[in-house]
């Protein structure tokens, strides 16, 4: 049930109130509050200058009508110089205000992205299995920037427009109360239209964000699996799927365009109507030329904030929707968390014990059923069984990729739920079937950017696992470039690099999950020699379908349908002539 709710949040089904979004966002904004207040001060100064400029124009018109005396010309020149000076000052202040605001915004985005990424890192493998990668990428990369726009662009502009509208309307009341009330009617109509428009567009933007996330998820998955798509000639089917998602996104954006196509002309029509009213009613009220010109200029400054809503509502709705979906992700609680009394252990002896462990990925579809065994320090133990028997699951549970439903797992006689996850994982070296190499070079893939590891240690680890044989043949050796996922290396070379990565971090417990499954026989000989050396490092747990790789294990545990059906060393299990004996016969009957 909790998982379903988390998925609903990620799909955007969990709507949040604007007050909730603003309250949660304050956590990030308050660190920059003094810079934001300074920026707000500059905005206020700019608004003050902006509303003074029409007044100078009115004075210019008044004195221009009386252009008969020499003194009047000097006054006009002074007004022009003052106008130019204030305009330049306004632009300079706006520059500093913008720089302060944008720098504060980037710091907010930086802090938010870091927190979101750290939150994602704490999630369990089970949660990652349920969450589309494309959706997560969209949230971290795009939605955080949209949130910054809300506080460093949209809200600031709205504050500026609000101040401008209030001050300008007060000035207009001083010029003519009757004419101001006429124009207020146009403003109220524009306000109602803007409110309805914002409500409609908000729904459209929510759908648009979902479609963008769906499209990114589709691209992430299918670009990663393009090799399979091409091998099985699935290009046309994938084109149709992409076309459907692309068309939905286009339709959503088309709806936005149509809404704005109606909104902007409507607001402009009200603006032009207010201008006509200014001249018509102004003449009937016998206003002077300067008052009518001033009213016209102030009307423009009064209506501009309302027109700006048309330009800002797009960003407002996008930002709110982005914040909503970002906080939905943040509300997904990690399934694997340290307890308050969890302890940190620097070094493990390597004893591992399962006590009546039950585990299921979904509800009560048990993968492990009442599994119990003990692995003593420095022992090498292998797990054997058919696909789906629970071998890999056992290895994943030891490093707490998932939480068990019943029973206990202990390391050195301490329940792993009472040990900090970081302590466990830093002491366990994992060598998996699907080796993942990061873009960069060989050195960084072995050290994982740990600057405390010297080149001498790296070379020693590479020698230890026989990786130096191929590294030394490369032009740049440890600095050789690694492209995405390490596709410029063979499966065997990637596996040897993963061995070196494991050894250089000095683990006390080693896990090998089908580490020799996808390599050729020649490379397997090299890797087998590496494995024999690695056994001396600490406790080793091995999953392998090739029984030749586990014959010398201290103990072999045979699993079937999530239960232990046999265990013992290679010779003991062969003498029993049970399930292990049958597996052995199947693999070696032709040899």
C-alpha positions in Angstrom: 0.0 0.0 0.0 2.8 2.4 0.9 4.6 1.6 -2.3 1.4 2.3 -4.3 1.1 5.7 -2.6 4.7 6.5 -3.4 4.2 5.7 -7.0 1.0 7.9 -7.1 3.1 10.8 -5.8 5.7 10.3 -8.5 3.0 10.2 -11.2 1.8 13.6 -10.0 -1.5 12.2 -8.5 -0.8 13.8 -5.1 -1.8 17.5 -5.4 -0.4 20.0 -3.0 -1.7 23.4 -1.9 0.2 26.5 -2.9 0.6 27.4 0.8 2.3 24.0 1.4 4.6 24.5 -1.5 5.6 28.0 -0.3 6.1 26.8 3.3 8.4 24.0 2.3 10.3 26.1 -0.2 11.0 28.7 2.5 13.5 26.2 4.0 15.8 26.9 0.9 14.9 30.5 0.4 15.6 31.7 4.0 19.3 31.1 3.6 19.3 33.8 0.9 16.7 36.0 2.6 19.0 39.0 3.1 20.1 39.1 -0.5 16.5 38.7 -1.6 15.6 41.7 0.7 18.4 43.8 -0.8 17.1 42.9 -4.2 13.6 43.8 -3.1 14.9 47.2 -1.9 16.4 47.8 -5.3 13.1 46.8 -6.9 11.3 49.4 -4.8 13.7 52.1 -5.8 13.2 51.1 -9.5 9.5 51.3 -9.1 9.8 54.7 -7.5 11.9 56.0 -10.4 9.5 54.4 -12.9 6.4 56.2 -11.5 8.3 59.5 -11.3 9.2 59.5 -15.0 5.6 60.1 -16.3 5.4 63.0 -13.9 8.4 64.6 -15.5 6.7 64.1 -18.9 3.7 66.0 -17.6 5.9 68.9 -16.4 7.5 68.9 -19.8 4.1 69.2 -21.5 3.0 72.0 -19.2 6.2 74.0 -19.8 6.2 73.2 -23.5 2.8 74.9 -23.8 4.3 78.0 -22.2 7.4 78.1 -24.4 7.6 81.9 -24.7 10.2 82.9 -22.1 13.9 82.0 -22.1 13.6 80.7 -18.6 11.1 78.1 -19.7 13.6 76.6 -22.2 16.1 76.1 -19.5 13.5 74.4 -17.3 12.6 72.1 -20.2 16.3 71.3 -20.7 16.6 70.5 -17.0 13.6 68.2 -17.2 15.1 66.3 -20.2 18.4 65.9 -18.4 16.7 64.7 -15.2 14.6 62.3 -17.3 17.7 60.8 -18.9 19.6 60.7 -15.6 16.8 58.9 -13.8 16.4 56.4 -16.7 20.1 55.6 -16.6 20.1 55.2 -12.8 17.1 53.0 -13.1 18.9 50.6 -15.6 22.0 50.5 -13.4 20.0 49.6 -10.3 18.1 47.0 -12.3 21.4 45.4 -13.3 22.6 45.1 -9.7 19.2 43.8 -8.6 19.2 41.2 -11.3 22.7 40.0 -10.6 22.0 39.7 -6.8 18.8 37.8 -7.5 20.2 35.4 -10.0 23.2 34.5 -7.9 20.9 33.9 -4.9 18.7 31.8 -7.2 21.7 29.6 -8.4 22.7 29.0 -4.8 19.1 27.9 -4.0 19.1 25.5 -7.0 22.5 24.1 -6.0 21.4 23.3 -2.4 18.1 21.9 -3.6 19.6 19.6 -6.2 22.1 18.3 -3.7 19.4 17.5 -1.2 17.2 15.8 -3.9 20.2 13.7 -5.2 21.2 12.7 -1.6 17.5 11.7 -1.0 17.5 9.6 -4.1 20.8 7.9 -3.0 19.2 6.8 0.3 16.4 5.0 -1.5 16.4 1.2 -1.7 16.9 -1.0 -4.8 13.3 -2.0 -4.5 12.2 1.6 -4.8 14.5 2.1 -7.8 12.8 -0.9 -9.5 9.5 0.9 -9.2 10.6 4.4 -10.2 11.3 5.3 -13.8 14.9 6.6 -14.2 13.7 9.2 -16.8 11.3 10.7 -14.3 14.0 11.0 -11.6 16.3 12.7 -14.0 13.6 15.2 -15.0 13.0 16.1 -11.4 16.6 16.6 -10.5 17.7 18.4 -13.6 14.7 20.4 -14.6 12.2 20.8 -11.8 14.8 22.3 -9.4 15.5 25.1 -12.0 11.8 25.8 -12.3 11.5 26.1 -8.5 14.3 28.7 -8.5 12.5 30.6 -11.2 9.5 30.8 -8.8 11.4 32.7 -6.1 14.0 34.6 -8.1 12.0 35.6 -11.1 8.2 35.1 -11.0 7.5 36.2 -7.4 9.9 39.1 -7.7 8.2 40.4 -10.9 4.8 39.9 -9.2 5.9 42.0 -6.2 7.3 44.7 -8.6 4.1 44.7 -10.6 1.9 44.9 -7.5 3.9 47.8 -6.1 3.7 49.6 -9.4 0.0 49.0 -9.8 -0.8 50.3 -6.3 1.4 53.4 -6.5 0.3 54.3 -10.0 -3.4 53.9 -9.1 -2.9 56.2 -6.1 -1.3 58.8 -8.4 -4.2 58.4 -10.9 -6.7 59.0 -8.1 -4.9 62.3 -7.4 -5.1 63.3 -11.1 -8.8 62.4 -11.5 -11.0 60.2 -9.2 -13.8 59.9 -11.7 -11.6 58.7 -14.5 -9.7 56.4 -12.2 -12.9 54.6 -11.2 -13.9 54.2 -14.9 -10.5 52.5 -15.5 -10.8 50.4 -12.4 -13.8 48.6 -14.0 -11.5 47.5 -16.9 -9.0 46.3 -14.3 -11.5 44.2 -12.5 -12.6 42.5 -15.7 -9.0 41.8 -16.6 -8.4 40.4 -13.1 -11.3 38.0 -13.4 -10.2 36.8 -16.8 -6.7 36.3 -15.5 -7.9 34.3 -12.5 -10.0 31.9 -14.7 -7.2 31.7 -17.2 -4.7 30.7 -14.5 -7.0 28.0 -13.2 -7.4 26.4 -16.6 -3.8 26.7 -17.6 -2.7 25.2 -14.3 -4.5 21.9 -15.2 -2.9 21.9 -18.6 0.6 22.4 -17.3 0.1 19.6 -14.8 -0.7 17.2 -17.6 2.2 18.7 -19.7 4.7 17.9 -16.9 3.4 14.4 -16.7 3.8 13.9 -20.5 7.4 15.4 -20.4 8.3 12.9 -17.6 6.7 10.0 -19.6 8.7 11.0 -22.7 12.0 11.3 -20.8 11.3 7.9 -19.1 10.7 6.3 -22.5 13.8 7.9 -24.0 16.0 6.9 -21.1 14.8 3.3 -21.2 14.9 2.8 -25.0 18.2 4.6 -25.7 19.8 2.3 -23.1 18.2 -0.7 -24.7 18.7 0.4 -28.3 20.9 -2.6 -29.0 18.1 -5.0 -28.2 15.6 -2.9 -30.2 17.8 -3.1 -33.3 18.7 -6.8 -32.8 15.0 -7.8 -32.7 13.9 -5.3 -35.4 11.6 -3.4 -33.1 12.3 0.1 -34.5 8.8 0.6 -36.1 7.0 -0.4 -32.9 9.1 1.9 -30.8 8.6 4.7 -33.3 4.8 4.3 -32.9 5.1 4.3 -29.1 7.3 7.5 -29.2 4.9 9.1 -31.7 2.0 8.5 -29.3 3.9 10.1 -26.3 5.2 12.9 -28.5 1.7 13.6 -29.9 0.3 13.8 -26.3 2.9 16.3 -25.3 2.3 18.3 -28.5 -1.4 18.4 -27.9 -0.9 19.6 -24.3 1.4 22.4 -25.5 -1.0 23.2 -28.3 -3.7 23.7 -25.7 -1.4 26.1 -23.8 -0.9 28.1 -27.1 -4.6 28.2 -27.7 -5.3 29.5 -24.2 -2.7 32.2 -24.5 -4.0 33.0 -28.0 -7.3 33.9 -26.4 -6.0 35.5 -23.3 -3.4 38.0 -24.7 -5.8 39.6 -27.3 -8.5 39.8 -24.7 -6.3 41.7 -22.2 -5.0 43.9 -25.0 -8.5 44.7 -26.1 -9.3 45.8 -22.5 -6.1 47.9 -22.5 -7.1 49.7 -25.8 -10.6 50.2 -24.4 -9.1 51.9 -21.4 -7.0 54.2 -23.6 -10.1 55.2 -25.5 -11.9 55.8 -22.2 -9.0 58.0 -21.0 -9.2 60.3 -24.0 -13.0 60.3 -24.2 -13.8 60.8 -20.5 -10.7 63.0 -20.0 -12.0 65.5 -22.6 -15.5 65.5 -21.1 -14.0 66.3 -17.7 -12.0 69.2 -19.2 -8.6 67.8 -18.2 -5.5 69.7 -19.4 -3.2 68.3 -22.1 -0.6 67.4 -19.4 -3.2 65.6 -17.3 -4.4 63.5 -20.2 -0.9 62.7 -21.4 0.1 61.8 -17.8 -3.0 59.7 -17.4 -2.2 57.9 -20.6 1.4 57.2 -19.5 0.3 56.0 -16.0 -2.4 53.9 -17.6 0.3 52.1 -19.5 2.2 51.5 -16.3 -1.0 50.5 -14.6 -2.0 48.0 -17.2 1.4 46.6 -17.9 1.4 44.6 -14.6 -1.9 43.0 -15.6 -0.5 42.2 -19.0 2.6 40.7 -17.4 0.4 38.1 -15.8 -0.1 36.7 -19.2 3.6 36.3 -19.5 4.2 35.2 -15.9 1.3 32.8 -15.5 3.2 30.3 -17.7 6.2 30.4 -15.4 4.0 30.4 -12.3 2.1 27.3 -13.3 5.2 25.5 -14.5 7.1 26.4 -11.3 4.2 25.3 -9.0 3.7 22.1 -10.9 7.5 21.4 -10.8 7.7 22.1 -7.0 4.7 19.9 -6.5 6.3 17.0 -8.3 9.7 17.6 -6.7 8.2 17.5 -3.2 6.3 14.4 -4.2 9.6 12.7 -4.8 11.0 14.1 -1.5 8.0 12.7 0.3 8.8 9.1 -0.8 10.5 7.8 2.3 13.5 5.5 1.9 12.6 2.0 2.8 16.0 1.2 4.3 17.0 3.6 7.1 19.4 3.5 10.0 17.8 3.1 13.4 18.4 5.8 16.0 20.6 3.4 18.0 22.4 2.0 14.9 26.2 1.6 15.6 29.1 2.2 13.3 31.6 -0.7 13.0 35.1 0.0 11.5 36.1 -3.6 10.9 34.2 -6.9 10.6 35.6 -10.3 11.3 33.3 -11.7 8.6 30.9 -14.0 10.4 27.4 -14.0 8.7 24.3 -15.7 10.0 20.8 -16.0 8.7 18.1 -16.9 11.3 14.8 -18.1 9.9 14.7 -15.4 7.2 11.6 -14.8 5.2 11.6 -12.3 2.3 9.3 -11.2 -0.5 9.6 -8.4 -3.0 5.8 -8.2 -3.2 3.3 -8.9 -0.4 3.6 -12.6 0.5 5.1 -14.0 -2.7 8.0 -15.4 -0.7 11.4 -15.6 -2.4 13.1 -16.9 0.7 11.3 -19.2 3.1 12.7 -19.8 6.6 16.3 -19.7 5.5 19.0 -20.3 8.1 22.7 -20.8 7.8 26.1 -19.7 9.3 29.2 -18.6 7.5 32.3 -18.4 9.6 35.0 -15.7 9.1 37.4 -16.2 6.1 35.2 -19.0 4.7 34.2 -19.2 1.1 30.6 -20.2 0.7 28.8 -20.8 -2.6 25.1 -20.6 -3.4 23.7 -22.9 -6.1 20.3 -23.4 -7.5 18.0 -22.7 -10.5 17.1 -19.2 -11.6 14.7 -17.7 -9.1 15.8 -19.9 -6.2 16.9 -16.9 -4.1 20.7 -16.8 -4.5 21.1 -13.2 -5.6 18.4 -12.1 -3.1 20.5 -13.5 -0.2 23.5 -11.4 -1.3 21.3 -8.3 -1.7 19.9 -8.7 1.8 23.3 -8.9 3.4 24.1 -5.3 2.2 20.6 -4.2 3.0 19.5 -3.4 -0.5 16.1 -4.7 0.8 14.6 -5.3 4.2 13.4 -8.7 5.3 9.9 -9.3 6.6 10.7 -12.0 9.1 13.8 -13.4 10.9 17.2 -12.0 11.5 20.5 -11.4 9.6 23.6 -11.0 11.7 27.2 -10.0 10.9 29.6 -10.8 13.7 26.6 -11.7 15.9 25.1 -8.2 15.5 21.7 -7.7 13.8 22.4 -5.8 10.6 19.4 -3.5 11.4 21.4 -2.2 14.4 24.5 -1.4 12.2 24.7 1.7 10.1 24.1 0.9 6.4 27.3 2.8 5.4 29.4 0.7 7.8 28.1 -2.5 6.2 28.5 -1.4 2.6 32.0 0.0 3.0 33.2 -3.3 4.4 31.5 -5.4 1.7 33.1 -5.7 -1.8 30.7 -6.6 -4.5 31.6 -8.1 -7.9 28.5 -8.5 -10.0 27.8 -10.1 -13.4 26.8 -6.8 -15.0 29.9 -4.6 -14.3 29.1 -0.9 -14.4 31.9 1.4 -15.4 31.5 5.2 -15.3 32.6 7.6 -18.0 36.1 8.9 -17.2 39.3 6.8 -17.0 40.4 3.5 -15.5 42.0 5.1 -12.4 38.8 6.8 -11.4 36.7 3.7 -12.0 39.0 1.7 -9.7 39.3 4.3 -6.9 35.8 5.8 -7.4 37.4 9.2 -7.0 38.9 8.4 -3.6 42.0 10.7 -3.6 43.5 8.8 -0.6 44.2 5.8 -2.8 47.7 6.1 -4.4 48.8 4.9 -7.8 51.0 2.3 -6.0 47.9 0.9 -4.3 46.0 0.8 -7.6 48.9 -0.9 -9.4 49.2 -3.4 -6.5 45.5 -4.2 -6.7 45.6 -4.6 -10.5 48.6 -6.9 -10.2 46.8 -8.9 -7.5 43.8 -9.6 -9.7 45.8 -10.0 -13.0 44.3 -6.8 -14.5 47.7 -5.3 -15.2 48.2 -7.7 -18.1 45.8 -5.8 -20.3 46.1 -2.3 -18.6 49.8 -2.1 -19.4 49.1 -2.8 -23.1 46.9 0.3 -23.3 48.4 3.6 -24.6 47.5 5.6 -21.5 47.4 2.8 -19.0 45.5 4.0 -15.9 44.5 7.2 -17.7 42.9 5.3 -20.6 39.5 6.7 -21.4 36.4 4.8 -20.4 33.3 5.6 -22.5 29.8 5.2 -21.2 29.2 1.9 -19.4 32.8 0.8 -20.3 31.7 -0.3 -23.8 35.3 0.1 -25.1 36.4 -2.9 -23.0 35.5 -6.6 -23.2 33.3 -8.3 -20.6 36.4 -10.0 -19.1 38.4 -6.7 -18.9 35.5 -5.0 -17.2 35.2 -7.8 -14.7 38.9 -7.6 -13.9 38.6 -3.9 -13.3 35.7 -4.6 -10.9 37.9 -7.0 -9.1 40.6 -4.4 -8.8 38.0 -1.8 -7.6 36.9 -4.2 -4.9 40.4 -5.2 -3.7 41.8 -1.6 -3.5 39.0 -0.7 -1.0 40.1 -3.5 1.3 36.7 -5.2 2.1 36.4 -7.8 4.9 33.5 -9.5 3.1 33.4 -10.2 -0.6 30.4 -11.0 -2.8 30.6 -12.5 -6.3 27.3 -12.8 -8.2 27.8 -14.6 -11.4 31.1 -12.8 -11.9 32.3 -15.3 -14.5 29.0 -15.9 -16.4 29.7 -13.8 -19.5 33.3 -14.4 -20.2 35.3 -16.7 -22.5 37.2 -19.8 -21.4 40.6 -18.1 -21.8 39.6 -15.1 -19.7 38.0 -17.4 -17.1 41.4 -19.0 -16.4 42.8 -15.6 -15.6 39.8 -14.7 -13.5 39.9 -18.0 -11.7 43.5 -17.3 -10.7 42.4 -13.9 -9.4 39.6 -15.5 -7.4 42.0 -17.8 -5.7 44.0 -14.8 -4.5 40.9 -12.8 -3.5 39.8 -15.7 -1.3 42.6 -14.8 1.1 41.2 -11.3 1.7 38.1 -12.2 3.8 34.8 -14.0 3.9 33.6 -14.7 0.4 30.1 -15.4 -0.8 29.8 -16.7 -4.4 26.8 -17.3 -6.7 27.7 -19.2 -9.9 26.0 -21.5 -12.4 29.4 -22.8 -13.5 30.1 -25.4 -10.8 33.8 -25.5 -11.8 34.2 -22.1 -10.2 32.9 -23.2 -6.8 34.3 -26.7 -6.3 36.9 -25.6 -3.8 34.4 -23.7 -1.6 34.4 -24.5 2.1 30.6 -24.8 2.0 28.0 -25.1 -0.8 24.4 -24.2 -0.1 21.9 -25.6 -2.5 18.6 -23.6 -2.9 15.3 -24.6 -4.4 12.2 -22.4 -4.4 13.6 -20.2 -1.7 14.5 -23.0 0.7 17.8 -24.7 1.5 17.6 -28.3 0.4 21.3 -29.3 0.8 24.6 -28.0 2.0 28.2 -29.3 2.4 31.4 -29.2 0.5 31.8 -30.4 -3.1 32.8 -34.0 -2.3 30.1 -34.3 0.5 27.3 -33.2 -1.9 28.5 -35.5 -4.6 28.3 -38.5 -2.2 24.8 -37.6 -1.3 23.7 -38.0 -5.0 21.0 -35.4 -4.4 20.1 -32.2 -6.3 23.7 -30.9 -6.5 24.9 -34.2 -7.9 22.3 -33.9 -10.7 23.4 -30.4 -11.5 27.0 -31.6 -11.6 26.1 -34.5 -13.9 24.2 -32.2 -16.3 27.2 -29.8 -16.6 29.9 -32.5 -17.0 28.2 -35.4 -18.6 29.6 -34.6 -22.0 33.2 -34.1 -20.7 
